[in-house]
Amino acid sequence: MTSILRYAVQQQLIRYNPAYDLEGSIQKPETEHRPALELEEIPLLLERIDAYKGRRLTTLAIQLNLLVFVRSSELRFARWSEI
């Protein structure tokens, strides 16, 4: 937001960036890091993935991600030309 309004000031669309007054008024949520699975927990994870009753594409994407270790967005937006 601040960057967009800064651009508007630079382009002389507005005189003042009101986003500067908001700095610190909204706190970011605290990051919660999750530990990696223990090796012994992997079989249970695979069983639960197989038991998933949702979309087949979701199951396949999770299984593929376990093999290639990419970010979920990289997997979702991948193109055949990138493979």
Secondary structure, 3 states (H helix, E strand, C coil): CHHHHHHHHHCCCCCCCHHHHHCCCCCCCCCCCCCCCCHHHHHHHHHHHHHCCCCHHHHHHHHHHHHHCCCHHHHHCCCHHHC
